[in-house]
Amino acid sequence: MSQTYSILSKDLKQKFKDIVGNDSFFDQKEIRWTYAFGGTVFEKDWIPDLILLPKNRDQITKVLQLANQKKIPITPRGSGTSLSGGAMTPYGGIVLDVSRLNKILDIDIENNIVKVEPGVICDDLNEELKKYGYFFPPDPGSSSVATIGGMVANNAGGIQAFKYGVTKQYVMYLEIALANGKILNLGTDVLKSVAAYNIKDLFIGSEGTLGVITKIGLRIRPLPTQRKLGLFIFDEVKDLENAVRNIRKEGIIPNLLEFMDRVILKAVREYLGGEFYDFPDGYVLLAEMDGNIQDHVEDEFTQIYDNIIQQNPKFYRIAKNDKERERLIQARKANLPALSRIKPTTCVEDCTISLTHFADVIKKIEQIPEEIGATNLEVAIICHMEGNLHPTFLFNENNPKDVEDFEKALDYLYRKIIIPIGGSITGEHGIGKIKTPYLELSHGEQITEKMHQIKQLFDPNMILNPGVGKGDTRKLDEADKSRQLKNQKEKVLELACMRCGFCIASCPSRKHYNIEAYSPRGRLSILNGLVYGDLKPNQLITDILHTCTLCGLCLEKCPSGVGTYKIFEQAREIIHKNE
């Protein structure tokens, strides 16, 4: 199917400005440029035409009505942490940044429901719920910056999914703005209802292709007060698989069951130091039980321990208190910053398999660089042991051969390993714009055509997040990869940003201005534009760089350890010298 979109004329832009106001309308190239960056390889031509930051539902509906009438692409966006290019804009159009809709509307403890706007940050919600002894269980790695709207749109899971499940299990109802601006209320305030088709779940994981989320009702759970954690290291991944199989056979349900491969353990050991230097090489299994009665948690953890020990791990350590637990949990949490030190580019993939295929798949993934002849490509693997794998590819995106090898590796991963054994090409990151080529191969033409029909039912003009394979059968044009980011250290400024977005939530200027350009990631994107001549120095760029308070909070949150505030200080000095 082909689709022709309208061009945003000056008159049309003015109409959108009238809807959201001057302070929520941005069409400057310098601002739009920063919204083309995310946690995937940068595509130079995927720059939106307009950024809008609505303040309420009414503004969203009016924007959608006008965009639908004029056939202007709309891409909803939260914090922009997608690892599948979900918020990228291959067809240009409007980015609808909902980060200003960030209110917790109601906490109803008696009915175990919380009502929020889509821009609420996951960790912020849990900090508030903690006061009542409750929590929202889904726990993605980006929880410090991930928005609830984005979590619903991708059906996010995280490290506690083995016991607590994924976002879908907690969504009670959704308020949705459809492409034509009409409001649809889905689900109920009560725990049980089969009075209507379950259309609500169709929107969970739809990645913004069917509507824009404007309000969410979530089920919440009492916060566990007791935990018991152990870390085990195996020589053979098959032994680790057998341990997990036995845990499942006995019906034990850990809240945390996580895998790390040899590459990650080595990187983490060097990154954290201390007692981790004593940990031997091998495959890691982290296992934890939680609950509210200490004796029960201890008994259930003993069952886990007995099953794991039977498979002869070469090393193990059991946390004796909260301090030791946090230190062992660090080994899991540090995987991304540890890996980011190995190569300039770290790309985290996402797929799911059956546990019975686990050891075989791990070995095949480890062999990908050798199988495709990629001498400079490294692969590491982390996994939530319900079968959700995160193969992580390490390379240098400034090297065209590395990028080519990375793309071959992805192709090999999905076509040769995951799809042939009946696995899924995504467990929690979404299809985005990166995995669209594998959707039909995974599900078949009949299912992708049905998805297209559903898409047309809700969005006949194909304006909502175009380019995502769920419902969009068009093939994206080959992106211009003639210019990649410059992350290497030979430049005056070290711009080794992973574009993960972890720095956004704590940044004072980002909190004040609420737009990407005034975040650390946004400023680094601008500096990349200046380095390559895509942007020219001007007063707006000078102002954006000078809004940085040099507080250093971004460095504390940065997995790559980029000296962000030092870079901005140095950039300001260079600008002033050239004035």
Beta strands, then each sheet from edge to edge (+ up, - down):
strand 1: 25-26
strand 2: 50-52
strand 3: 74-77
strand 4: 94-97
strand 5: 104-108
strand 6: 113-116
strand 7: 134-135
strand 8: 171-177
strand 9: 183-187
strand 10: 212-219
strand 11: 221-222
strand 12: 226-234
strand 13: 256-260
strand 14: 283-291
strand 15: 315-318
strand 16: 345-348
strand 17: 351-352
strand 18: 378-384
strand 19: 388-395
sheet 1: 1+ 2- 4- 3-
sheet 2: 5+ 6- 10+ 8- 9+
sheet 3: 7+ 11-
sheet 4: 15+ 12- 14+ 13- 18+ 19- 16+
sheet 5: 15+ 12- 14+ 13- 18+ 19- 17+
end
